[in-house]
Amino acid sequence: MTGTIAIMGGFGGGNLGDEFIGLAEARFLDDRGIEPVMYSFDPLLSQHIQPGVRWLDYRGVPDYFQRIRNLVRGNRPREIQEMPRSIVIGAGGMLYDQPITHLLGWHSRTLYFRRRKVPYALFANSLRRPRSRLAAYLLRELLRHASSVSLRDRLSLEIARELWPGREYFLARDPVLALGDVLVPDNEVSAVSGRIAVAPRPWPLLGADEGLSFWAGLLKDMMEQQGLDPVLVAFDPRMDIQFCNRLAEMLRLQEVRSWDVKKGLAGSGALFAGCEMVFGMRFHALILALLLEKPMLAFSYDEKVTGLMSDVGLSSLCLELDGDGVAAREFIQRGRLRVERDRSAILGRMREYVAESRALASEDFARTLASFPSS
């Protein structure tokens, strides 16, 4: 595998957003005549999702946690895979410190490659402000030693400059925005008035019951007071499906939609079929809404959602969640009125952002590859 460029991301977990990212990055490589080689946490699942990619196993990278697992379980270390020439880490919100073990894992992997003279670059990631000195140190090290760093929103650029001001950073966009021709379904279904795709997630992260109560109250008000027909959409099988099923059972909703990633990703915009708007916590539910030109209201549990809506120019359609159900209900009412009044302008801004992003993501990926040593 010497001479290969390999991509690391959150692939193999079945999270639809992460798998979208993998598809976009594989296409970027393929468009440049480079064999797509990517790391997965579950190579067999990833092979079902994208059979045209050569999948490597993260367990072949002896980071801190893999070494501990081998020691505790008495496993022999897996045979070390041949080293790629360089590594692209991206895109997405991978470099977060909640939990801190997540960030430790990425630091460990990059340290392993650095010691073997394998350069890495950070492509189209988003950042949140670290919550501890340890997290700040780990992030600074990741930023400092990368051959190139691009971030997918201006808020992340601001955070990076605060953490490590001694280098140049580049603005990219989420690469999934280059997948419009793939994710849009072949047969569009006419939107039904009042039908809303709702893409929630357990929230807050350490208090799912509170999040369940919040969304149950919000959905009940949408149906009983606003006459809306919500359709629950689960983006992450590890978290969202059980959460959405519990909400559906509580409220006697007829449908919970999810995508079987083993069937591939083409046409997955059908998740929002028949819906006139998208109400989303999930970042890539909002990205998909942008591609499908469906007006959206964003419920921000994380800075990446806030950063996205700010860059699109639709911050007024974004609510930063604090558990206040009354404020959320009022936000929906205001947001729907704004969309009804300014629909043409909103859709125009969405189209502009997607067009800008498609070019910017592709150009930045090429620049990222050019940052690696030529030999």
Secondary structure, 3 states (H helix, E strand, C coil): CCCCEEEECCCCCCCHHHHHHHHHHHHHHHHCCCCCEEEECCHHHHHHHCCCCEEEEHHHCCCHHHHHHHHHHCCCCCCCCCCCCEEEECCECCCCCCCHHHHHHHHHHHHHHHHCCCCEEEEEECCCCCCCHHHHHHHHHHHHHCCCEEECCHHHHHHHHHHCCCCCCEECCCHHHHCHHHHCCCCCCCCEEEEEEEECCCCCCCCHHHHHHHHHHHHHHHHHCCCCEEEEEECCCCCHHHHHHHHHHHHCCCCEEECCHHHCCCCHHHHHCCEEEEEECCHHHHHHHHHHCCCEEEEECCHHHHHHHHHHCCHHHEEECCCCHHHHHHHHHHHHHHHHHHHHHHHHHHHHHHHHHHHHHHHHHHHHHHCCCCC
